[in-house]
Amino acid sequence: MKQYIRDIIDDLKKAGEEDFIPAIPKTPTDGKTVYLDPPPVAPTPEDLNNQNLSSDNEERVKQLDYQAQKDEERETLE
């Protein structure tokens, strides 16, 4: 553990020097990229914040009114 801390301190001391450049990570040899983030969840009717709004203006107004009503109902229940 002491050696690990000493290495960190040495790296911090050398950070101001011109020749200090962090190592560039190696590219994967198989050419695949691994994404560690979870995939986006598809919007559901209950998920009002991520709902896909209609391009039709009248339908969009209905959707937004429904969202506002459900938000008010949720606030009164909590």
Secondary structure, DSSP 8 states (H G I E B T S, - for coil): -HHHHHHHHHHHHHTTSTT---------TT------S-------TT--TT----SSHHHHHHHHHHHHHHHHHHHHH-
